Every structure is written in C-alpha cells, then in structure tokens.
Amino acid sequence: MSPNKKAFTLIEVLAAVLIIGILAAVAIAQHKKAVLRSRVANTIIMTKSLENADNLFYLRTGIYVAAASDINSLERRL
C-alpha cells in the first residue's frame, strides 16, 4: 500500500470489533445485575406493604389473616 493509505486494515477492523464485543458483554452483565437488584428492591417494598396491611387489619379486627382466601370470610363476619 502507499504511504497515504485511506482505509483500515483487516487487523484494525477486527481489533475494533473485539473491543466493542468485550464492552457489550460487560454492559449486558451489568444490566442484568441492575435488573435483579431492582426486582429484589421491589419485592422488599411489596412485602413491607403486605406486612403493613396485615398489621392494620390486626389493629381493626384483633386477628391476623392466615391466608389470602380468609380475608373475604373474615370481612363478612365483621
């Protein structure tokens, strides 16, 4: 090739593709971790909400709910 080359060599293109592939693999792994952390945080929040609702129900009725199916029968008795 002439000293004034205006194109990339095959090695340069392969190196660029390799670097992009490595960066994409790291980004995908980090994204999966972030999604898992957000799901865990959401589960903790929902569990706390259920706990609060159960405590409020106990304060109103004096009994804890053993299962979700018990709620309707308990409300009819109240």
BAGUBA-513429 format. One record per residue (C-alpha): residue in one letter; x negated, z, y negated. Coordinates in steps of 0.25 Angstrom, whole numbers, plus 2048, in hexadecimal, padded with zeros to 3 digits. Layout:
aa / px / pz / py
A / X / Z / Y
...
END
This chain:
aa / px / pz / py
M / 800 / 800 / 800
S / 7FC / 7FE / 7F2
P / 7F8 / 80A / 7E9
N / 804 / 808 / 7E1
K / 80E / 80C / 7EC
K / 81D / 80E / 7E9
A / 822 / 812 / 7F6
F / 822 / 81E / 7FF
T / 81B / 81E / 80C
L / 821 / 822 / 819
I / 81A / 82F / 819
E / 81F / 833 / 80B
V / 82D / 830 / 80F
L / 82C / 838 / 81C
A / 826 / 844 / 815
A / 831 / 844 / 80B
V / 83C / 843 / 816
L / 835 / 84E / 81D
I / 835 / 857 / 811
I / 843 / 854 / 80E
G / 847 / 857 / 81C
I / 840 / 865 / 81C
L / 847 / 868 / 80F
A / 854 / 864 / 814
A / 852 / 86D / 821
V / 84F / 879 / 819
A / 85A / 877 / 80F
I / 864 / 875 / 81B
A / 85F / 882 / 821
Q / 860 / 88A / 814
H / 86E / 884 / 812
K / 873 / 889 / 820
K / 86D / 897 / 81D
A / 874 / 897 / 810
V / 882 / 893 / 816
L / 880 / 89E / 821
R / 87D / 8A9 / 816
S / 889 / 8A5 / 80E
R / 892 / 8A5 / 81B
V / 88D / 8B3 / 81E
A / 88F / 8B8 / 810
N / 89E / 8B2 / 810
T / 8A0 / 8B9 / 81D
I / 89C / 8C6 / 818
I / 8A5 / 8C5 / 80C
M / 8B1 / 8C1 / 814
T / 8AE / 8CD / 81E
K / 8AD / 8D6 / 812
S / 8BB / 8D1 / 80D
L / 8C1 / 8D3 / 81A
E / 8BC / 8E1 / 81A
N / 8C1 / 8E4 / 80C
A / 8CF / 8DE / 810
D / 8CF / 8E7 / 81D
N / 8CB / 8F3 / 814
L / 8D7 / 8F0 / 80A
F / 8E0 / 8EF / 816
Y / 8DC / 8FC / 81B
L / 8DE / 903 / 80E
R / 8EC / 8FD / 80D
T / 8F0 / 900 / 81C
G / 8E7 / 90A / 821
I / 8E3 / 902 / 82D
Y / 8D9 / 8F7 / 830
V / 8DC / 8EA / 835
A / 8D7 / 8E8 / 843
A / 8D9 / 8D8 / 843
A / 8DE / 8CE / 83A
S / 8EA / 8CC / 843
D / 8EE / 8DA / 840
I / 8F0 / 8D8 / 831
N / 8FE / 8D1 / 832
S / 903 / 8DC / 83B
L / 8FE / 8E7 / 832
E / 904 / 8E1 / 825
R / 911 / 8E0 / 82C
R / 911 / 8EF / 82F
L / 90D / 8F3 / 820
END
